Amino acid sequence: MTEETKPEEEKKPEGEESKPVEPPPDRESTSEGTVTIGRTRVPYRAVAGTYTMKEEDGTPKATFFYVSYTRTGVRNASQRPVTFAFNGGPGSSSVWLHMGLFGPRRVPLGDADTPPAPPYRAIENEFSILDLSDLVMIDPVSTGFSRPVKKDEAKEFHGLEEDTESVGEFIRLWTSRNQRWESPKFVMGESYGTTRAASLAGHLTDKLGMYVNGVVLISTILLFQTARPDPGNDLPYVLMLPTYAATAWYHGLLDRRRWKTVRSLTDEVESFALGDYASFLMRDGRTSDSERTSVAERLARYSGLDLGFVERCDLRVSPQRFFKELLRGRRRTTGRLDTRYTGIDRDAAGEQPEYDPAYSMIQGIYTAAINDYIRRDLGFDSDLIYDIISEKVRPWKWGEQGDGKYPEVVSPLRSAMNRNRRMRVLVASGYYDLATPYCAAEWTFDHMQLDAELRGNLSFKRYEAGHMMYVHEPSIRQLRRDLGEFVEHALRS
């Protein structure tokens, strides 16, 4: 279509190009509270508010919603640590870490498959990190109450690089407005939030000159090749096998007299997975029939699956098939985020489950809790939907990091650690997580080509729960102790 033949309605009215866009006014609701953590009563000021992101010429781009908690009665607030935290998705709000682990209120869940009945109310969080650090919970654009100023510009925030830059800009703004440049800083993310955290570590260091003391990665994925089984990419089958075994053990399909703990089992399975199983997959067509039979038998024994099924899968059992197959005889499926949870499908046929029972157990509880807490306790009201998990971020742009197929953010994290040699990293994983398996996370760090001098800056912890290990009471207690030790160690470095 030439310029001369364009329909009249496609042309912008005269002067529209220069018409200014009015930014939404920044909002702020402040409240005071206290939380008892251990034997310490911590007074704090909570601020639920919005920041408007702008171009350098003042053009508004997006509104970020956040909730900050700062301890009151502190002699020199500029020296107190501050933690910036978020969840993942991409497309998730910060509700899970906010109401599950970090904030002064949390959602009590019970154990796997035993959620409380509605209505739901948050309780005081004795595991909050507010005794260790001030806290800023961030909702990226198109999640929570965060929105682009213009709907058609949302895609400018929906990508790995775009998201890193916008969240980095929010962190810079909050730090400047609150005079916290001299404060020790931590970045903590979960799931895709670990992807963001690793990317941010590089961005903050290289682009903003903001060095952080520590990065906490909860349920880690930095190298997507480890989680996407494809023809020619057998790596995920190797790295998921220890979690398959842990799941079978949890559901009583493996001999607990032989393996008394999940650690004793997974150590043995890791040795097989990274050894004979990986070797077989690398050579496959070049292996003998006897070798194939030996690997198939051990694969079936460790995974709790029928040998015939394993052979029909060509010794490559995808997660979706595993979820459906493991408990098929009981007419149950297993969870993805947490394989301890079980689901009920319409029938016991088919290759994949109808839903993730782990997510379905927590979705309604957290949704009710955050909506009530923000409005009732924090006093921030809005007619907007608080987007817990938003599909508006699709399609997500992966940019140059892996050309979209297998993105990786190991490089910016390694670069940040090389430049800031005091920065420490904690990797927290659940044994029963098949969204971001613990073996994949640890394998990633084994292969990040980090200088030997800096290996001591890495810490790895495992928990007997899943993706959101803090829904499990013993795990949240251990995780809180591990976080305390990590923060204290990072501050002494």
C-alpha positions in Angstrom: 0.0 0.0 0.0 1.5 3.3 -1.1 1.3 6.6 0.9 -1.3 7.9 -1.6 -3.6 5.0 -1.1 -3.6 4.8 2.7 -7.2 5.1 4.1 -7.9 8.4 5.7 -8.7 6.8 9.1 -5.1 5.5 9.4 -3.7 9.0 9.5 -3.3 10.6 13.0 -5.2 13.8 13.6 -3.2 16.9 13.3 -1.1 17.6 16.4 -1.6 14.2 17.9 2.1 13.3 17.7 2.9 16.1 20.1 0.1 15.6 22.5 1.6 14.9 25.9 0.7 11.7 27.8 -0.4 12.4 31.4 1.4 10.1 33.7 -0.6 8.4 36.4 0.1 10.1 39.8 2.5 8.2 42.1 0.5 6.8 45.0 1.7 5.8 48.5 0.0 4.3 51.5 2.0 4.1 54.7 1.3 2.1 57.8 3.2 0.9 60.9 3.5 -2.6 62.3 5.5 -5.0 64.3 6.5 -8.6 63.8 8.1 -11.1 66.2 10.9 -13.0 64.7 12.5 -15.5 67.1 12.6 -13.5 70.3 13.0 -10.2 68.6 10.1 -7.8 68.2 10.7 -5.8 65.0 8.9 -2.5 64.5 8.6 -1.5 60.8 7.0 1.0 58.4 5.3 -0.5 55.4 4.8 1.5 52.2 2.6 0.2 49.4 3.0 2.5 46.5 3.7 3.1 42.8 6.6 4.6 40.9 6.2 6.0 37.4 9.0 5.0 35.1 9.9 7.8 32.6 12.2 8.4 29.7 14.9 10.9 30.2 12.7 13.5 28.5 10.0 12.9 31.1 7.7 10.7 29.0 5.9 8.2 31.3 6.4 4.6 30.4 5.0 2.4 33.1 3.8 2.3 36.7 5.6 -0.1 39.1 3.7 -1.3 42.2 5.9 -2.2 45.2 5.6 -2.8 48.9 8.6 -1.8 51.1 9.3 -2.6 54.7 11.8 -0.6 56.7 12.7 -1.2 60.3 11.9 1.9 62.5 14.0 3.1 65.4 17.2 2.5 63.5 20.0 5.0 64.3 21.5 5.1 60.8 19.1 3.7 58.2 21.5 4.3 55.4 23.7 1.6 56.8 21.0 -1.0 57.2 20.8 -3.8 54.6 18.1 -3.7 52.0 16.8 -6.6 50.0 15.0 -6.4 46.6 12.9 -9.4 46.0 10.6 -10.8 43.3 9.1 -13.9 41.8 9.3 -15.2 38.3 7.0 -16.5 35.6 7.8 -14.6 33.6 4.5 -13.0 34.4 4.3 -13.6 38.1 3.8 -11.0 40.8 5.8 -11.1 44.0 3.0 -12.7 46.0 4.7 -16.0 46.7 7.9 -14.7 48.4 6.0 -11.8 49.9 3.3 -13.8 51.6 5.2 -17.1 51.8 8.6 -16.3 53.1 9.9 -12.7 53.4 7.2 -10.3 54.6 5.8 -9.8 58.1 2.6 -11.8 57.3 2.4 -15.2 55.7 -0.1 -17.8 54.5 -0.3 -21.0 56.6 -0.7 -23.9 54.3 -0.4 -27.2 56.2 1.5 -30.0 54.3 1.1 -31.5 50.9 -2.5 -32.3 49.9 -3.9 -30.9 53.2 -4.6 -27.2 52.5 -6.8 -25.3 54.9 -10.4 -24.6 53.9 -11.5 -21.1 52.8 -11.8 -18.3 53.9 -8.0 -17.7 54.2 -6.2 -15.2 56.4 -2.5 -14.4 56.7 -0.8 -14.8 60.1 2.3 -13.2 61.7 5.4 -14.5 59.9 8.0 -15.6 62.5 10.3 -16.4 59.5 10.4 -13.0 58.0 13.8 -11.5 57.1 12.9 -8.0 58.5 15.2 -8.6 61.5 18.1 -9.0 59.0 17.3 -6.5 56.3 14.8 -4.0 55.0 12.7 -5.4 52.2 11.3 -4.2 48.9 8.9 -6.5 47.1 8.7 -5.6 43.4 6.0 -6.4 40.9 7.3 -6.2 37.3 5.3 -4.5 34.6 2.0 -6.3 33.8 2.0 -8.2 37.2 0.4 -7.2 40.5 -0.8 -3.6 40.1 2.1 -2.7 37.8 1.0 -1.5 34.3 2.4 0.1 31.2 1.1 3.7 30.7 0.1 2.8 27.1 -1.3 -0.7 26.6 0.3 -1.0 23.2 3.7 -0.3 24.8 3.6 -3.2 27.2 5.8 -5.3 24.9 8.7 -2.9 25.7 8.8 -4.5 29.1 8.1 -8.2 28.2 11.5 -9.6 27.5 14.6 -10.8 29.3 16.7 -7.7 28.6 13.7 -5.3 28.8 12.6 -6.7 32.1 16.2 -6.5 33.5 16.5 -2.9 32.5 13.1 -1.8 33.9 13.5 -3.6 37.2 17.0 -2.3 37.5 15.7 1.2 36.9 13.1 0.7 39.7 15.8 -0.4 42.0 17.9 2.7 41.2 15.0 5.0 41.7 14.0 3.4 45.0 17.6 3.5 46.2 18.0 7.2 45.3 14.6 8.4 46.6 15.2 6.6 49.9 18.9 7.6 50.2 20.1 4.0 50.4 23.1 4.0 48.1 25.4 3.3 51.1 23.3 0.4 52.4 24.4 -3.2 51.9 22.2 -4.7 49.2 20.8 -8.1 48.4 18.8 -9.3 45.4 16.6 -12.4 45.9 14.5 -14.1 43.3 12.5 -17.3 42.8 12.1 -19.4 39.7 12.3 -17.0 36.6 13.1 -14.5 39.3 16.5 -16.2 39.6 16.9 -15.6 35.9 16.1 -12.0 36.5 18.3 -11.8 39.6 21.4 -13.2 37.8 20.8 -10.9 34.8 20.3 -8.0 37.3 23.5 -8.7 39.1 25.4 -8.1 35.8 23.2 -5.1 34.9 23.5 -3.4 38.3 27.2 -3.9 38.4 28.1 -3.0 34.9 25.5 -0.4 33.9 24.7 1.3 37.2 27.8 0.7 39.2 25.7 -0.7 42.0 27.5 -3.6 43.7 25.4 -6.0 45.7 26.6 -8.0 48.7 24.6 -11.1 47.9 22.3 -12.8 45.5 19.8 -15.5 46.7 18.4 -17.9 44.1 15.4 -19.9 45.2 14.5 -22.7 42.7 17.0 -21.7 40.2 17.0 -21.7 36.4 19.9 -19.8 34.7 20.5 -22.2 31.7 17.3 -23.2 30.0 18.9 -26.0 28.1 18.7 -27.9 31.4 14.9 -27.8 31.5 13.8 -28.2 27.9 14.1 -31.7 26.6 14.2 -31.7 22.8 15.4 -34.0 20.0 19.2 -33.6 20.3 19.0 -32.2 23.9 19.1 -35.1 26.3 20.5 -33.1 29.2 17.2 -32.6 31.0 16.5 -36.3 31.2 19.8 -36.7 33.1 19.3 -33.8 35.4 15.6 -34.6 36.2 16.2 -38.3 37.1 17.2 -37.6 40.8 14.0 -35.7 41.3 12.0 -38.6 39.6 13.7 -40.9 42.2 13.0 -38.6 45.1 9.3 -38.4 44.0 9.0 -42.2 43.7 10.6 -42.6 47.2 8.2 -40.0 48.7 5.1 -41.8 47.3 6.3 -45.2 48.7 7.3 -46.7 45.4 11.0 -47.3 46.4 12.3 -49.4 49.2 12.7 -47.1 52.3 14.6 -49.8 54.1 17.4 -49.5 51.6 17.3 -45.7 51.2 16.4 -44.3 54.6 16.7 -40.7 53.6 16.1 -38.8 50.3 19.7 -37.6 50.3 21.1 -41.2 50.4 18.9 -42.1 47.5 19.5 -39.0 45.3 23.3 -39.2 45.9 23.2 -42.7 44.4 20.9 -41.7 41.6 23.0 -38.7 40.7 26.1 -40.9 40.3 24.2 -43.1 37.9 22.5 -40.2 36.1 25.7 -38.2 35.5 27.7 -41.4 34.8 26.3 -44.4 33.0 23.0 -42.8 32.0 24.6 -39.7 30.6 27.2 -41.8 28.8 24.5 -44.0 27.3 22.4 -41.0 26.0 25.5 -39.5 24.5 26.4 -42.7 22.6 22.9 -44.3 22.3 23.0 -45.9 18.8 26.6 -47.0 19.4 25.8 -49.0 22.6 25.3 -52.7 22.9 21.9 -54.4 23.6 23.2 -55.5 27.0 24.3 -52.0 28.0 20.9 -50.6 26.9 19.1 -53.3 29.0 21.3 -52.5 32.0 20.6 -48.8 31.8 16.9 -49.3 31.2 16.5 -51.6 34.3 18.3 -49.1 36.6 16.3 -46.2 35.1 13.1 -48.0 35.9 14.2 -49.1 39.4 15.2 -45.6 40.4 12.3 -43.8 38.8 9.6 -46.1 40.1 8.3 -46.6 36.6 7.5 -49.9 34.8 10.4 -51.2 32.7 8.2 -51.6 29.7 7.1 -48.0 29.9 10.7 -46.8 30.2 11.7 -48.8 27.1 8.7 -47.5 25.1 9.9 -44.0 26.0 13.3 -44.9 24.5 14.8 -44.4 27.9 13.8 -40.7 27.8 10.9 -40.0 30.1 9.6 -36.5 29.7 8.2 -34.7 32.8 4.7 -34.6 31.5 4.7 -38.4 31.0 6.2 -38.9 34.5 3.5 -36.7 36.1 0.8 -38.9 34.6 2.5 -42.3 34.8 4.0 -42.6 38.2 0.7 -42.9 40.2 -1.4 -44.1 37.3 -2.3 -47.3 39.1 -3.8 -45.1 41.9 -5.6 -42.9 39.4 -3.5 -39.9 40.6 -1.0 -37.5 39.0 1.9 -35.8 40.6 2.7 -32.1 40.8 5.2 -30.1 38.8 6.0 -27.4 41.2 6.0 -29.9 44.0 5.8 -33.6 43.2 4.6 -34.4 46.8 1.2 -33.1 45.7 -1.3 -35.3 43.8 -4.1 -34.5 41.4 -7.2 -36.2 40.1 -7.9 -36.3 36.3 -11.1 -37.3 34.5 -9.6 -40.7 33.8 -6.3 -42.5 34.2 -5.5 -42.7 30.4 -3.5 -40.1 28.5 0.1 -39.0 28.5 -0.1 -35.8 30.6 -2.1 -34.4 33.5 -4.9 -31.9 33.1 -3.4 -29.5 35.7 -0.6 -29.0 38.2 -2.0 -30.1 41.6 0.7 -28.2 43.4 -0.2 -24.9 41.9 -3.9 -25.5 42.2 -3.5 -26.1 46.0 -1.9 -22.7 46.6 -3.4 -20.5 43.9 -6.6 -19.6 45.7 -5.1 -19.3 49.1 -2.4 -16.8 48.1 -4.7 -14.9 45.8 -7.2 -14.3 48.6 -4.5 -13.5 51.1 -2.6 -10.9 49.1 -5.8 -9.1 47.9 -7.1 -8.8 51.5 -3.7 -7.9 53.0 -2.9 -5.1 50.5 -6.2 -3.5 50.9 -7.0 -4.1 54.6 -3.6 -4.1 56.3 -1.6 -1.9 53.9 -4.4 0.5 53.0 -3.7 0.5 49.3 -7.0 0.2 47.4 -7.4 -0.2 43.6 -10.1 -1.4 41.3 -7.4 -3.1 39.1 -7.1 -6.8 39.2 -4.0 -7.8 41.2 -2.5 -10.1 38.6 -1.0 -13.0 40.4 0.1 -14.7 37.2 -0.3 -12.7 34.1 -0.5 -14.1 30.5 -0.2 -10.5 29.2 3.5 -10.9 29.1 3.3 -13.4 26.2 5.1 -13.6 23.9 8.2 -13.1 26.0 11.3 -11.9 24.1 14.4 -13.8 25.0 16.8 -11.5 23.0 20.4 -12.4 22.3 20.7 -14.7 25.4 20.5 -18.0 23.6 18.5 -16.7 20.6 15.3 -17.6 22.4 15.7 -21.4 22.4 18.0 -22.0 25.3 18.6 -18.6 27.0 21.3 -18.4 29.6 22.1 -15.8 32.3 25.1 -17.6 33.8 27.4 -15.2 31.9 26.2 -11.9 33.5 26.2 -13.6 37.0 29.8 -14.8 36.5 30.8 -11.4 35.2 29.3 -9.7 38.2 31.2 -12.1 40.5 34.4 -11.5 38.7 34.1 -7.7 39.1 32.7 -7.8 42.6 34.7 -10.5 44.3 33.0 -10.1 47.6 29.5 -10.9 46.2 28.1 -14.1 47.5 25.4 -16.4 46.0 23.1 -18.8 47.8 21.3 -21.5 45.7 18.3 -23.0 47.5 16.5 -26.0 45.9 13.8 -28.4 46.7 14.2 -32.2 46.2 10.6 -32.4 44.8 10.8 -29.6 42.3 10.4 -30.6 38.7 10.0 -27.1 37.3 13.6 -26.2 38.3 15.2 -29.5 39.4 17.9 -29.2 42.1 20.4 -31.3 40.1 20.0 -29.0 37.1 20.7 -25.9 39.2 23.9 -27.4 40.8 25.0 -28.8 37.4 24.7 -25.2 36.0 27.1 -23.8 38.6 29.5 -26.7 38.1 29.8 -25.6 34.5 29.8 -21.8 34.8 33.6 -21.6 34.5 33.9 -19.6 37.7 37.5 -19.0 38.8 38.6 -21.3 41.6 39.2 -18.3 43.8 35.5 -17.5 43.7 34.0 -20.9 44.2 33.9 -20.3 47.9 31.4 -17.5 47.3 28.8 -20.1 46.3 26.5 -21.9 48.8 24.1 -24.7 48.0 21.2 -25.8 50.2 18.5 -28.5 49.6 15.1 -28.9 51.2 12.6 -31.7 51.5 9.9 -29.9 49.6 9.3 -28.5 46.1 9.6 -25.3 44.1 8.2 -23.2 46.9 9.9 -25.0 49.7 8.6 -22.5 52.3 5.1 -24.1 52.1 6.6 -27.0 54.1 7.1 -26.1 57.8 10.4 -27.9 58.4 11.8 -26.5 55.2 10.9 -22.9 55.9 12.5 -23.1 59.3 15.7 -24.4 57.8 15.6 -21.9 54.9 15.2 -19.1 57.4 18.3 -20.3 59.3 20.2 -20.6 56.1 19.2 -17.1 55.0 20.3 -15.7 58.3 23.8 -17.3 58.0 24.1 -16.2 54.4 23.3 -12.6 55.1 25.6 -12.4 58.1 28.4 -14.0 56.2 28.0 -11.7 53.2 28.0 -8.7 55.5 31.3 -9.8 57.1 33.0 -10.5 53.8 
